[in-house]
């Protein structure tokens, strides 16, 4: 009976040992994966920082573009008012010319 018990215990210990080896291998792989993910995160962070710096450098130009857009809109309104006024003057002139 002790031979069967020894075989059983050896099998159990072998299975436990194999489980531990498997867990150790899984931990190593996960550790490597986390290192890869860390490198990716660092690269993303660096790229984001670069993009923010570039955006900050472009901000004065973007502000100028916004200002120009506002000025163009105001100029367009003035041009439309001037056009309407000139049409009224033309109509008045033609009316006076008929008399």
Secondary structure, DSSP 4 states (H G I P E B T S, - for coil): -HHHHHHHHHHHHHHHHHHHHHHHHHHHHHHHHHHHHHHHHHHHHHHHHHHHHHHHHHHHHHHHHHHHHHHHHHHHHHHHHHHHHHHHHHHHHHHHHH-
